[in-house]
Amino acid sequence: MKACTSFVAIDLEMTSAHLHTGRIIEVGLARYIDGQLTEDYERLINPNEPVPEAVTELTGIRDEDLSGCPVFSQVIDEIIDFCGGYPLLGHNVEIDYAFLRQEACYIGQTKRFKCKGMDTLRISRKLIDGGSHRLPDLCKKLSIETEGSHRALSDAHAAAGLYFTLLANYEAGSYGNAKDGDNFEKLFQPASIDGRHKIKKKLPIRTRQLEILTELIEKNNLNIKNIDNLTMSEASALIDSIKAGNL
């Protein structure tokens, strides 16, 4: 069974690690074809809400960095086109995939994200006994050069580097469990990354969304009523439409 070496490595930065309250603020994608990096994609995303201080301390991303950036609905086509049907690869890739699908759900486009993936966290736990399985710790342990951590594109590159290192070590017989054959070879093949993280279709409008909408409606002199009854996805779509000048 030949290992998969063509994929899109992914990492996201979010306002929160909780799927149903966090919003994506940065997307990093790196396309690899036959083991070679061919193209990168990096984009800051305006979440229409403040970036928590803890996230700024971790990533360096501030509210002012995002104020003039596109919202997710404005970049979803770019992201889908870049992925091009390739499997996704990441460290705990299921959560990144779930966040993409949740953001797509907010704008009624969940079905546009449907792909398989490979998880370097799962692979490392199968092949390496003990120790930390955090991405930066594994890269340090395996002498993988990185560009820093907690920024989306650099972490996507790090995940790809980890994948290729684990694959090379496996093929060289460096792991005692390599003799188990196909069960471990399947780790390097795309598999379903749906299931564990459930996408919620309808969530109530957030306080910050309500504040933003109220300001936009007053500023643009729009006759829009009962905005407090909107869902989160409806509010996101309405904010995007007003900002784009479609109302």
N, C-alpha and C positions, 0 to 999 in steps of 0.2 A: 504494500500500500504506500503510494507516494505521498509525502507530506505536502500540504498546501503552502505555496510560497508566493501566491498572488492574492493580495487582500488590501483593505484599507484600515490602517491603524487609527484608533480614535481615542481621544480623551476630551473631557468636558470640565469646565469649572462652573460651579453653581452657587446660588445664594444660600443653599442649604442642601445637606445630603438627603433630606427627606423628600421622596418622590412627589408627594402631593402638596408640598408647600414651597419647595425650592424651584428656582427658575434658572435656566441656562444663561451664563454671562460670557462664556467663551467656548468656541468650538475649534478643536485642532484635529486635522485629518492628514494622513500621509499615505499616499498610494504606492504600493510595492507590486511590481510585476516580475515574476520569476526571481524573486529575492532581491531585486534592485529598486531603490527609491526612485520614483519617476516624477512625482509632483506632490507639493504640499498645499494645504488649504488652512487658513487661519483667520478667524473672524471674531471680533467682540460683538456681543449682543446686548441690546438695551432691554432689561427685564421689566421696565416701567415700575420699578420699586427700588428702595435704597439697598445698597450693598452692605450687609452686616460688617461691623468693624472687624470681627474675627476673620472673615473672608478676605478683607483688604489686607490684614496683617499676614495672612497666609500666601496670598497670590500677588499682592501689590496692586490689584485692580480697584479703582476708586469710582465713586459715582460720576465724577467729572470725566472720567475716561469713557464712560458709556453714554453720556447725555446726547451725543450726536450720532450714535451708532444705530444701525437698523434693528428693528424688532425681528423676532423669529420668523414671522410670516413673510418677511421680505427676503429671507435667505434660504428658506426651505427648498426652493428649486435648485439653488446652487449646491446645497448639501447632497440632495438626492442625485443630481447630475454627477457630482464628484465621486460619490460612492459607486455609481455605475453598475450596480448589481453584484459587486464583489462582496465576499464575506467581510465582516468587521472583526478586528482584532484589538483587544485591549486588556488592561489589568482590572479584572472584575467587569468585563465588558457588558454583562447583563444590565448593570445599573445605568451605564451610559446609553445603551440601546433603549432602555425603559424611559429615560429622560427625554430622548428624542421623540419617542412615540407619545409621551405625555404632552409635550409641547405641541406636537402635531394634532393631538386630540383637542387641545384648546382652540384650535382654528379649524376643526372639523376635517382634518386630513390624516387621521391615524392610519388608514389603510395604505398610505403611500410608503410607509416604512415597514418592510417585510423582508428580512434577510437572516442568514445564518451567521455564526461567528465562532471565534476561538478565544479562549480565556487564558491569559498567561498566569493569572492567579491560580486557577484550577490546575494547570499543567505543573507549575512549580510545586504545589502542594502534593501532587502525585509523585514527583520525581525527587524532591529534596526533603529529607526528613529533618524536622526541628528547625529552630531559628525563626527569625522574622520573615514573613512573606510579603512585606510592604515593598512596593516597586523600587524606591530608592535604596533600600537595604539589600535587595536581591542584586541590583545593578552593582553596588559596591562589592558585594561578596563575590560576584562573578567577573569583576574587573571590566564592566561595561561602561564605556564613556557616555556621559550624559551632559545635557545643556542646562542643568538645574532642574528643579522640580516645582510642582504646583502651578505650572502654566501649561495650557492644553497641548500645544504642538510639541513642546519639549518632552512632555510625558508620553505623547503618542509615539514619538521617535524612540523613547526609552523602552516602551512596551515591545516595539518591533525588535529592538536590539536584544531584549531579553528572550523573545520568542526564538530568534535565530540562534542564539547561544545555547538555549535549552535543546533545540533541535540538533545542533551540531554535537553537543555532548551526548545526547541520546544515541545518535547514529554511530558515535565513536565508542559506545559501550561504557560510558563513564558512570552510568547509574546502575546499581546492582539489580534493579528491577527491570532493566531493559530486556532481560531474557523472557519476560512475560509476553512479549510479542504483540499481537494485533491489538490487545486491549489498550496498550500504551500508545501504539501507533495512531489509534483513533483520536488521541489527544491533539494531534497535529492535523486534524481534518475538521472542516466546518460542521457545526452541529446547531441544533435549535437553541436560541437564546431567549425564547419566549417563556412565559409561565410563572416564574417566581414573583415577578413584580407586576401587580395588577394596575392597569390603566383605569383611572376614574373619569367617566365621561362628563359628569356634571358636578361641579363644585360651586359653592356660593361666591359671589363677588367679594374680592378682598377689600379691606379698608383702604389700602393705598390706591387700588384701582378706582374706588368710589371717589376718592379725593381728586385723582387725576382727571377722571371723567367730568366731575363737577367744574373743575377749572377750565377744561377744554370747551365744555358746553357754554359756559359764561363768556369765555374769551371769543368764541366764534358765533355767539348769539344764535345758538341752535335751539329748536323747540323739541327737546327730547325729554320725556317724562319717565318716572318710575324706574330710574336706573338702579335703584337698590334691589330690584327684583331680578336683575340680570344674573346669569351664571358667570363663573370666571372666564370661560371660553368666549361667551358672548361679549363680556366686557373687554377682553383682549382684542377681539375683532373690531369692536366699535372704536376703541382707542386708536387702533391702526388705521381705520378708515378716516377718522377725523384728522389725524396727523398727515395722512396722504392727500388730504383735500378732496376726498370723495363724497363728503356730505355738505 
